[in-house]
Structure formats: C-alpha cells, structure tokens
Amino acid sequence: MELLKGKVAVVFAASGEIAGAVARSFAQHGAKVHVTGRKLTKVKALADEIKAGGGQAEAGTVDALNETEIDAYLQQVVADNGQLDIVFNGIGSYYRDAGSGTPTTMATFEQFLHPLQSICGSQFLTSRSAARHMIQSGSEGTILLFNASMSRTKTPNMAGFASACAAIEGLTRVMAAEFGQHGIKVTCICSSAIYESYKISEMISDFSQQLGVSKEDMTAQYKKFDILGSGPTLKQVAETATFLASENGVLFNSHIVDVDCGKLNLL
C-alpha cells in the first residue's frame, strides 16, 4: 500500500540506522525521498539502494546543525518539487558525548549541554526551517521529531540526555500549536532501546565492561522492563513514522507517540 504516494519527504541525518530505515519506508510507500547527511558518500549509497528497489530518492550534503545549510537545502527541494510534505530528523548522539553513564555530580557543564545543543538544537533548526518552507509553498505537511524514552524514565547518570529528550517533547507541543493554523502537523516519535541498532549494542557492550558483567546479563537488565520481553525493531519504528506522515496520521498531531512495545518503567 502506497500511503505516501505523491509526497515529497526530506530525511535529515539519514546516514544513521533509524533515519535510514525511515527513508526506506517512506520510499516504499510512494514518497520521493531526499536523504541528507554530513557525508555525501553514505547518503548517496542509501539513495542508490532506494532507487535500485524501485523508489525515488535524491542525496544531499547537509549538516543538521547548520541552519544555513538546512534552509538552503529545503528551499531547493521546494523549488524542484513545488512542495514539501514530510520532514524527519533522526539525529542522535554518542552516549559518552552526551555524558550518559556519568553521575550528575561528576558530569561537566559541557557534557550536560551537549545533547541539548546537538540533539534538541538540531530538531529545533530543521523543524522551524521546514515549517517556513511549508507555509511559503502552501504545503500542509508533517514534521516528525524523534527522541528516546529516557525523557520519562527514572534512570540515573543520564542528566543531559534525559533533559534533551524531555525538551524535544515540549518543543513538539509548542510547534504543533503554532504551525497548526497553517495545516502543518507536528508529532514526536519516542522510542525505547532498539536492540538491533549499532549504538545500543555498543552502549550495552561498554557498560557491561565497565561493570564487569557479561553483555547478556547487561542486555537482560535493559529488557526486564519490556512488558512483552522485546523492544521495537528498526522496521517497526520506520513503519510507524510512515503511518504518522500519512493522511490517517493526523489523529496524532502534537502527540508524543511511544514506540516501545510497552515498558513497565515509563511514566
């Protein structure tokens, strides 16, 4: 089923696993997808993969923390297509850069601010630029933000990252209220740990070494809060993003949509 047929989508930080999966899903459901990243080689490979599978895709170099690059790219997309229907930003952060795993009493101010500036800051920049171009082109589009369930769990040693995730949720609600008058929908996808992803696997490996326990035992610690004994997959998260960007997805405008298969420790 082509839920996004005729739509024009831009995916930022598409070299990452999550954004890459979302881009593939958008294309499989009929959207023309513009995939961007700081390194053209990686996103071009993704665009070539999508086109080889029968989808429409173009690749571009954009730093999702550079507002000038973001704005210029979206302006070109609208100039080429006459519309901008969907924007998704899958930017992430290496957990050590975010100060994750460091006690709040020991984390530096720079570590605390890093995820707020990089993760939440990037979502702010891409979302507001997208809204401007959607308004100018008359596109009643969908802006999808992305964060982690750390925003609503009581997890120690995650001050900066948890704060950034909570900030993204607040930003989502504010922008939905502002942009709704122009027919623009704003929704946030909130994911729990995606165990198959490289970043989560790497983090679990590092923590298991630090604590002197096996990776299996550390993984079990993470999974003990999973109601169904499993978490979301990359494909499931991507398909959820596609649904939210479709016509029926309007039901979730301004919402924080949990994609976690159910968690016992989520507020």
N, C-alpha and C positions, 0 to 999 in steps of 0.2 A: 504494500500500500504506500503510495507516494503522498505522505502527509504534508510535505513542504514543496510540492510541485509549483514552480514559478517563483519561488522565493530566492532572495539574494542574502547570503549569510557571510559574516566575517568572523573568523575564529582567531583570537589572539593567543600567543604562547602555544601555538599548535605543534611545536616540536615535543611537547610533553605528552605523556601517555594518555592522560584524561582528555585534554583538548584534542589530541589526535583522534581518539575514539569518537568524540562528539562530532568532529568534522566528517569522519567516515559515515556516521549515522545520518547527518544532515544530507549528505550527498546521495546516500542510498534511498532516502525518502524524497528525492527530486530537487533539492535546493542546489543552486550554483554557489559553491563554497570558495571563499577567498581565505587561504590559510597563511598566517604570518608568524614570524619569529625573528629573533636577532640574527640567526644564521640561515641564510637562504638555502644552503645545501640540504638541511634537514626538512624544511617545509616543502621544498621542491620535490623531494623524494616522496613525501606524503601526497602532494598534488598529483604526481605521476601515478602513484598507486591508485588513487581515486579515479583518475581518468582511464586507467587500464581496466578498471572494474565497471566502466560504463557511465561513471559520474562526471559532473562538471566541476573543475577546480582550477584555481589560479594561486600562485605562490608569490609572496612579497616579503621584503625585509622590513620589519617594524619592531622597535624596542617599545614594549608595552608600558614603559615608564617614561617615555619621551613624548610629551603632549604634541609637539610639533610634528613628529613622525606619524603619530596616531591620526591627527586631524588631516594631514595631507593625504594619507592613505585612504581614509574614509571618504574624503572629498573626491578622490579619483574613482573609487568604487561607484559612487553615486553618478559621477559624470559618465562612466562607462555603461552603467545599467539603468540609470534613471530612478533607482530605488535602493533602499537599504532596509531589509526586513528583519534580520536577526543578527545580534552580536553576542558572542560568548567569549569570556576571558577565563582561561584556565591556568593563570599564573600561579606558581607555587613557590616554595622556598625550602632550601636545605635546612633540616631541623636545627643543626648546630648554629647556622647563621641567625636563626630566629631565637636563639637562646634556650631552645627546648631541651629539657633534661638538666638544666642548671637551676639550682634553688634561687628563689626570688631575692634572697639576701646576698647572693653571690653574683647574680647577673648584672652586667653593666647596663647603664642607661642606653647605650648604643644598641646592645642586644635586644633590649625591650622595645626600642623604637623601630628596629629594622623591619619586622613583619608588618607593623602599622604603616610604614612608609612604602614598602615594596609590594606587599600583597593587597592591603586595603587601598593604598595610594593608587596602584595600577587599576583596580576596579573603578575607582573614582574617575580617573582620567579617561579610560576607554568608554565608560558609561555616559558621561556627560557629553563627550565628543559625539558619540553615537546619537544621543538624543538631539543634539543640534542639527545633525545632518538628516535625521528622520523628520524633524519638524520642517526644515527647509525644503525637503523633497516631497513632503506630504505622505511619507511612509508611516503607516500606523503599525510600527514594528514591535519586536520583543527584545528586551535587553535581559540577558541571563547572566547573573553573577554566580560565583562559585566560592564556597568556603567549606570548612571542616566542622564536624560535630563537637570539636573541642570548645566551641562557643558556649555550649550548655552542659558540659560535664565538669565534675569536680576533680580535676586532675592536677596534682602538684607539679611544680617545676616547669610550667608552661605559660608563665605570665604574659609575655609578649605575644606569642602565637594565639593564645586564647582571647586576648584583648582585641587582636586584629580580626579574628573570626566574628566576635560579637559586634565589632564596629561595622563589618560588612553587612550584617543583618539590619542594623539600624539604618545604614545608608540605603539599603534596598527599599525600606518602607518610606523613607523621605522622598526618594526619587520617584517611586510609584505615585505618590500623592502629587508631586509636581508635574510629572510628564503625562499623567492620565488625561488631562484636558486636551492633549493632542492625539489621543488614541494610542499612546505608547504604553506598553505593559513592561513592568519590571519585576522580576522574580529571582530568588536566590535558591540555588541547589546546595543543600547541606549534606555532605557525605561523611559517613564513618570510614574507618580504615578500609582501603581496597587492598586486600592481602596479596593479590597477584601483581600489584604495581611495584616497580623497582624501588621507589622512595620508601614505601612502607617496609618492604623486605630488608632494605639497607638499614633502616632505623631499628628494626627489631634485632637484626644481627649485631649492631653496635651496642644496643642496650644489654643484650644477652652477654656480650663480652665484658662490659663494664661491671655487671652484677655477678659474673661468674656462674651463669646458669646456661642451660642448653637453649638453642634457638627454638626448639619445640616447646620447651616449658614457657619461654617468654611469649611465644605465639598463643599458647593456651591461656596465659594471663589476659591477653587482649581479647580473646574470644569468649571469656567467661561471662561477659555482659551481653553477648549476642543471643537474643531470645530464640532464634532458630538455629543457633550453632554455626551460623555463617554470616558473612557480610556481603555487601554488594560487589558485583563484578564491573569491569570497565564497560562492557557492553550494556549492562543494565542501566548504569549511570548515563551513558550516551543516549540510549533509547528514551530515558526519562526526559533528557534535555530536548530531544526531538518532539516529544509529546507536548511539552510546555511551550514550545515555539509554534505549535500547530494551532489551528482555529479553536479546538477544544481546550487548549491550554489556558485560554483566557480566564477560566474558572479559578486559576491560582495566582492571579495578578496581585502583587505586593506581598505574597506569602514566602515563607521560608519552607522549602519542600525537603523534608528529611528523606534521604535515600540511604537506608542503613539496615533494612530487613528487621528492624525492631531492636532497641537497645534498652537494657534494664537501668543503665546509669545516665540516661539522657533526660534532662528536665523537660 
